[in-house]
């Protein structure tokens, strides 16, 4: 079989992974639309359009894009492989890294209220950099602290959205 014949065979078979993307995109869009309607108007202190406006816009856009993709898939629309990627598609997936990143996300979710955003996200950012291969542990932690404090004050002072301070309540 030549390379063009293999591409034709692949074009005839439905790519169910693309339909999974459609399902996830539609589910996220519907979730954002429904959730945006239940946010109280007093949630953000400095938001003139209300806290549900941008989640609603993003949710509607996600549902519309899911519909467009669902129509395009059976018509033969396929994403092109990125020629600039420096990966070997024949190599197995690195499930250890994926698992560690998922564990970091779960730890972030579980610890953000008791420890606070600043501590938890600093550890999360530093941990993610380390899991993804950075061996500069002190630099990872310093950058994590800077990102955590910058995002904390950007949300709290800039947007008027309080993030949990946790054990640093009264200090931040």
C-alpha positions in Angstrom: 0.0 0.0 0.0 1.3 3.4 -0.8 1.0 6.5 1.4 -1.8 8.1 -0.6 -3.9 4.9 -0.4 -3.5 4.9 3.4 -4.7 8.5 3.6 -7.7 7.6 1.5 -8.5 4.7 3.8 -8.3 7.0 6.8 -10.5 9.5 5.2 -13.3 6.9 4.7 -13.3 5.8 8.3 -15.0 8.1 10.8 -12.7 9.6 13.3 -14.5 9.1 16.6 -12.0 11.2 18.5 -13.3 14.3 16.7 -16.8 13.4 17.8 -15.5 13.2 21.4 -14.2 16.7 21.0 -17.6 17.8 19.8 -19.3 16.2 22.8 -16.9 17.7 25.3 -17.1 21.1 23.7 -20.9 21.1 23.7 -21.0 19.8 27.3 -18.6 22.6 28.5 -20.7 25.2 26.6 -24.0 24.0 28.1 -22.4 23.9 31.6 -21.1 27.5 31.2 -24.5 28.7 30.0 -26.4 27.0 32.8 -23.9 28.1 35.5 -23.7 31.7 34.2 -27.4 32.0 34.9 -27.1 31.0 38.6 -24.3 33.4 39.6 -25.5 36.0 42.0 -25.2 39.6 40.8 -23.2 40.5 43.9 -20.4 38.0 43.2 -18.1 40.5 41.6 -17.9 44.0 43.0 -16.6 45.9 40.0 -18.3 44.2 37.1 -20.8 46.5 35.3 -22.3 43.8 33.0 -22.7 41.2 35.8 -20.7 38.0 36.5 -22.6 35.8 34.1 -22.0 37.8 30.9 -18.6 36.4 29.8 -19.3 32.8 30.8 -22.5 33.1 28.8 -20.7 34.4 25.8 -18.0 31.7 26.0 -20.6 29.0 26.5 -22.7 30.1 23.5 -19.5 30.3 21.4 -18.5 26.7 22.5 -21.9 25.3 21.6 -21.9 27.1 18.2 -18.3 25.8 17.5 -19.4 22.3 18.6 -22.3 22.4 16.1 -20.0 23.7 13.3 -17.5 20.9 14.0 -20.3 18.3 14.1 -21.4 19.4 10.7 -17.9 19.6 9.3 -16.7 16.1 10.4 -19.0 14.0 8.2 -18.2 16.3 5.3 -14.6 15.1 5.5 -13.0 18.1 7.3 -9.9 16.9 9.1 -7.3 18.8 11.0 -3.9 18.8 9.5 -0.9 17.5 11.3 1.4 20.2 12.5 4.6 19.9 10.5 6.5 22.0 13.0 6.0 19.6 15.9 9.1 17.9 17.2 7.5 14.7 18.4 7.5 11.1 17.4 3.8 10.0 17.0 4.9 6.4 17.3 6.2 6.8 20.9 3.9 5.7 23.7 2.2 8.3 25.8 3.8 9.4 29.0 1.1 8.4 31.4 3.3 9.1 34.5 3.4 12.8 33.6 -0.3 12.9 32.9 -1.1 11.2 36.2 1.1 13.5 38.2 -0.5 16.6 36.6 -3.9 15.2 37.4 -2.8 14.6 41.0 -1.6 18.2 41.2 -5.0 19.5 39.9 -6.8 17.3 42.5 -4.5 18.6 45.2 -5.2 22.2 44.1 -8.9 21.6 44.3 -8.8 19.9 47.7 -6.3 22.3 49.3 -7.3 25.7 47.9 -9.8 26.5 50.7 -7.8 25.4 53.8 -4.4 26.6 52.6 -5.6 29.5 50.4 -4.9 30.4 46.8 -1.5 31.9 47.3 0.1 28.9 48.9 -1.8 26.2 46.9 -1.3 27.8 43.5 2.4 28.5 44.2 2.9 24.9 45.0 0.8 23.9 41.9 2.8 26.1 39.5 6.1 24.9 40.9 5.0 21.3 40.9 3.7 21.4 37.3 7.0 22.9 36.1 8.9 20.2 37.9 6.7 17.4 36.6 7.1 18.8 33.0 10.8 18.5 33.3 12.3 21.7 34.9 15.2 20.8 37.3 15.5 24.3 38.7 13.5 23.7 41.9 14.2 27.0 43.6 13.4 29.0 40.4 10.2 26.9 39.9 9.1 27.9 43.5 10.0 31.5 43.1 8.1 31.8 39.8 5.2 29.9 41.4 5.0 32.4 44.3 5.2 35.4 41.9 2.4 33.9 39.7 0.3 33.0 42.7 0.5 36.5 44.3 0.0 38.3 41.0 -3.1 36.2 40.2 -4.4 36.6 43.7 -4.2 40.4 43.6 -5.3 40.6 40.0 -8.5 38.9 40.9 -9.0 40.5 44.3 -8.0 44.1 43.5 -8.4 44.2 39.8 -11.6 42.3 39.3 -13.1 42.4 42.8 -13.3 38.6 43.0 -12.1 37.3 46.3 -10.0 34.1 46.2 -9.6 32.1 49.3 -6.8 33.4 51.5 -6.8 30.3 53.7 -4.2 30.4 56.5 -2.9 33.7 55.2 -6.2 35.4 55.9 -5.4 38.8 57.3 -1.9 38.8 55.9 -2.7 39.1 52.2 
